Each structure stands twice: as structure tokens, then as C-alpha cells.
């Protein structure tokens, strides 16, 4: 194991891993808040009310045909 650190600079490796974790966590966060498909906060009362209200709304009307 110690030979690996002779090839890879430990400071750069730690910074790279930190940036990778920050990128992945930011991506996951943005995906979850981007839409209802990935909404995992259905336990929150406001979110549950909004989802119920949205389910009761009628679908959009069809586009007129030419």
C-alpha cells in the first residue's frame, strides 16, 4: 500500500476525492429537486398536499389538429 503513495501524490488524491464527492452529492441533490419524478419528500405535509392537488387537476387539452 505504501508504494501506491509513492506514485500518487496524497494531497492531490485527497483534493480529487473531495471534489468528486462534492460533484456527486450536488448532482444527486439537483436531480432530486428537479421534478416530481424523483421527489422523495412525500412525507412532508406541504409536498403531500401539492401532490394531491396536482393529481386532481385535469390533463392539458390536446393540441388542435391542422
Steps between C-alpha positions, in 0.01 A plus 500: 500500500781741578633466144176638361563830679842523339326505161198714597539829688284468816401868503375488142319173565319643805400816311381293202292270720348802676408661168353173375283464812386863472410454132307179561310639799412819311382298200280278716356804677416679175343189349278452805374858504462523122159341477227284649638180354786489750317671787580301813351756739145365481490480881501881530145638535544781247640263241225246560232771461658627179520148357135433588391828343701430188347152467150650500572751224381404152749420230596764248271526199619345174658724241269599215541298182579676172 
